[in-house]
Amino acid sequence: MKTHYVLLVMLCLFSQMEPAPGILTSLGRRTEQYQCLRNGGFCLHSSCPSNTRLLGTCKPDKPHCCMS
């Protein structure tokens, strides 16, 4: 019976639509926001300013990754 509880907990942990950034990092994947900042970009809620270009996204917090 304990095995069923362990399996249920594991199923609940791994069935999330968007896992937490800490879980992604521990699995070797990086969040889009981390990749944007590492590539020299910055994240904005609004569209990118005219002197910058759209590099990608910063999901889930901010939709635009802009770069000078």
C-alpha positions in Angstrom: 0.0 0.0 0.0 2.9 2.4 0.7 4.1 1.8 -2.9 0.8 3.2 -4.2 1.2 6.4 -2.1 4.8 6.9 -3.4 3.7 6.4 -7.0 0.8 8.8 -6.5 3.1 11.5 -5.1 5.6 11.0 -7.9 2.8 11.2 -10.5 1.5 14.5 -8.9 5.0 16.0 -8.9 5.8 15.2 -12.5 2.3 15.9 -14.0 2.5 19.7 -13.6 2.0 21.7 -16.7 4.8 24.1 -15.9 7.2 22.8 -13.3 9.0 25.3 -11.1 12.3 26.8 -12.3 14.1 25.0 -9.5 13.0 21.6 -10.8 14.0 22.5 -14.4 17.4 23.6 -13.2 18.0 20.4 -11.3 17.2 18.4 -14.4 19.8 20.3 -16.4 17.3 22.5 -18.3 17.4 26.3 -17.9 14.4 28.6 -17.9 13.8 30.9 -20.9 14.4 33.9 -18.6 17.8 32.5 -17.5 18.8 32.0 -21.1 17.7 35.5 -22.1 19.7 37.1 -19.4 22.7 34.9 -20.0 22.7 36.0 -23.7 22.8 39.6 -22.7 19.1 40.3 -23.0 16.5 41.7 -20.6 12.9 40.8 -19.9 9.9 43.2 -20.4 6.2 43.0 -20.0 5.7 45.5 -22.8 7.1 45.3 -26.3 10.8 45.9 -27.0 12.0 49.5 -27.3 12.7 50.8 -30.8 16.5 50.6 -30.3 16.4 46.9 -29.4 15.4 43.7 -31.1 13.2 40.9 -29.9 15.4 37.9 -28.9 12.8 35.5 -27.6 10.6 35.1 -24.6 11.0 35.1 -20.8 8.1 32.9 -19.9 6.2 32.6 -17.5 6.9 36.0 -15.9 7.5 38.4 -18.8 6.6 37.7 -22.4 9.5 39.5 -24.2 13.2 39.1 -24.2 14.9 42.2 -25.8 18.5 42.8 -26.7 20.4 46.0 -27.5 
